[in-house]
Amino acid sequence: MADNEKSTDIPWSSGPSRRAALRGLAATAGGAALAASLGGGTAHATGTSGGVRTYVLVHGTHSAAAFWTAIGRELALRGHRVVAVDQPLHGTDKFIPKAYQAQDLRALATEPSPVAALTLDDFERRVTGAVRRAARLGGPVVLVGHSMGGLSVSRVADAVPELLSHICYMAAFCPSRTMPSLMDCASSPEGQHALNPLHQVGDPEKLGVLRLNWRTSDRRELAAFKEMICADHTDAQFLRVLEGMQTDESMTAYVDRAVGRATTWGRLPRTYLRFGKDRAVAPQLQDRMIAEADELTPHNRFTVHDFPNAGHLGPPDPTRVTDVLHGLPL
């Protein structure tokens, strides 16, 4: 099916809505093994899809840079540079609780995690560093975030807009003035349309992380995970995705503010890849985030590429996303 193209800002409190949003945050995980499962002012470059670009790719929560392998490989084969960023204590440096390896669920509920000390500032610094190095190579830099990676896109676009030629949100959180953090987005009425995992391990308030047991043998829990992030993928692909997930994500990063400013972030050309059957970042929430961003900068609105049948990981054929990224106007 051809993609339909169109152009187009809740306090966080305790109680049932918070618990629901905490459960729902797992759905933004993204799937670190997507590729494995599938095989002065702002300086803008001129032109459209021609020429070498550097794509800086940012993964979502509970995920890693490996999420981008298939898309990154295809971009590289089309002649571009690609930098897929591992956030601190993610990917090659990820923290694995000893109790997770042993599947000792009682110990897993209380084992301390260094991930709890991470903030969105840590994430921003990691991505900003990658953008700075990429910019020194010459040529335009395109910053792309999936799911929770959208927070870093907004933060980095505020920090170094002069180094970026385009920013792209792929079914990603784009907080606004009325929803300034990921947690605010997830707990909004639109965010409540997302599916939630059946269980989380331990008390997030005490652990300082949202901890999930991706190695569970509970069939109902596995079915919930699959529906949230891999509904349109095979069971074999889903198992490969699970293998790349990590247990912990920082609660502090979830509540940190990540609202782009009109004078920095708002000057950059921006694109949103809308996934119409996303059960993690609900389409209703995607639409609200797009609309509120456009209200902030009505002179510079999102270009929206609609993938109406795509779930949270995107279309099973990653070349459809790559085609859009390759052709982003600069």
Helices and strands as residue ranges (DSSP letters): E 4-7, H 16-25, G 26-28, H 34-38, E 54-58, G 65-68, H 69-77, E 81-85, G 91-93, H 98-102, H 105-108, G 114-117, H 120-136, E 141-146, H 149-159, G 161-163, E 166-170, H 182-187, G 191-193, H 204-207, E 209-211, H 219-229, H 235-243, E 248-250, H 251-255, G 265-267, E 270-275, H 283-296, E 303-307, H 319-326
